[in-house]
């Protein structure tokens, strides 16, 4: 495994036209624990991970990666350092699973290089991680939604980036694969990488995340351990819901119960 | 482990098949180019006839081969390669299997650029003016196209943008035709609408080839990004590609290659649609690998079609643009039908 990455975000504002999707967000994120980004639709979660991946122009404030402004990173160095999993699951051509996963190695290969043994090892590890080794020669257009989600995650992991920004990596997955993917991402974070996942499932956030950042209307509403952030008052304010918390020992399930 | 071994075996046999495909296409292009040199309509039907002319009248033989047949053959080869390559790049860039220079309005706009240059008499000033008019026309059309529908998820939105550009180019070309000062001028304008390799000289080729060459280099330079774009623009950008620069290279590449080709031979439709579509399954649907295959495939198809129009017995020679439109339109309908059913 490789070293981590350290993001330092100060007063970050990102807008689309006249409206601000992120409004003066400040936070610091580094490896060592799984970071969950949660919040209602339109809270700014996707905007934040896209800005961290350097995919959006910043209206105000700054993002530093390993103490260097993100805008000063070369595109190839940034691509090696930061892996970004988009919310979109559209793949435009029926390439094989293995070919698609191998695209994750592009930042590590020169323009005329083939797939080296080192690349192939990384691809195999990613296929194993996502439990898709058995379908490696299938066309991606023949996969179920859950299989495709795992293939796209494997594509990001094949690049072995120090930072992984995953926008809703488990939406559309069955419960078994949700647990499997989040266990894997938690293990990655445990190995020192910086892993940020956008999640909608509060129980999964509570179960797997070491830190939860709750976004609301483009601002950080709360930031801390799941126990500190996922509390009834915050959920009522941000989601407008009443949630039922079921605890058994250290295990906690948070069930959205009714709208307020 | 077994899976890995099987997969690497399948992968290497796939690489061999793809290498054979490119080699086979290259041989096909050479064979068709040689046949093209020896096929004609004016009483010279085959190698024996041509060699007989050589024995009796070496000067006629030289004129026939070097000044009549050779430019036609080389133009068919290079224009076909241009159309195949630009179709493959546009389809990869826009992730749209219906994209190609004609459908997206780039070819008609190139023709319009050439017609404008001709109509206002600029071509009299410099021989390069007509191909450059084509380049300018394509550049305007491709830029407008990316602005109008470049990020559209639905493939048909982009096609609608192409319909609008085609309508505009057709309206302005018709206006020029309507106001043409003489029947000669009208005939010249019709040439760009119909598309043909007939009566083109080495001078035409010499003017167009460097511009097409610049276009080819720019188009081929997008190859690596096209693979990453299979995942969409955000994922491709996160893999380190500067998409703005890639788009500029594709626009300029299409402008130079298609603009110069159309200004020289007129609009030849659907080659850029058919060739990448037919070859795509043989190269494992990889957009980057499709570029050399479509380059060679376009050249082969165009040479074969141009041999065809010379062999088909019609009173006047069938224009090649008319033939490709007749064959390409049903193919386009078929692709539309497949797309509507959710296929690729």
Interface residues (C-beta under 8 A of the other chain):
Chain A: X50 X53 X54 X55 X75 X76 X78 X79 X80 X82 X83 X84 X86 X88 X90 X91 X92 X93 X94 X95 X96 X98 X99 X100 X103 X104 X106 X107 X111 X120 X124 X133 X134 X136 X137 X139 X141 X152 X155 X159
Chain B: X3 X4 X6 X7 X8 X10 X11 X95 X153 X224 X227 X228 X229 X230 X231 X232 X234 X235 X237 X238 X239 X240 X241 X242 X280 X284 X285 X286 X287 X344
